[in-house]
């Protein structure tokens, strides 16, 4: 039986956030710039990074860092463009 501790549970929340974001974009045809999709794409890697505290994996760590960084950069650029009226 698999033991579900707090960090594992948080990691599963992150996976659910990734899947929900992908569902919103691919099935519901919402924009990847949609606030909910962006929020889920920020929540996902944060949760998975927390889960790595118990079972560190460098490949997963780097993937999560880049996913989070790219999402934040995209969100910031979109916010800036809307503010500037572009």
C-alpha positions, 0 to 999 in steps of 0.5 A: 500500500502506498503511504499518502503523507502531506507532501504527497497529497500536495503533489497530487493537488499539483497534478490535478491543477496541471490536468485541470489547466490542460482540460480548460484549454484543450477541451473547453477551448479557453485561452491559455491566458485565461486567469483560471488556466494561468492560476492552475499553471502556477499552482501546479508546479508550486505544489509539485515542488513542495512534494519534492521535499520528500522525494527529490528528483532533479529532472522534476525539479528543473521541469517545475522551475521552468514551467513556473518561470515561463508561466509567470513571465507569460502572465507578466508580459500579458499584464504589461501589454494590457496595461499599455493597451497593446 
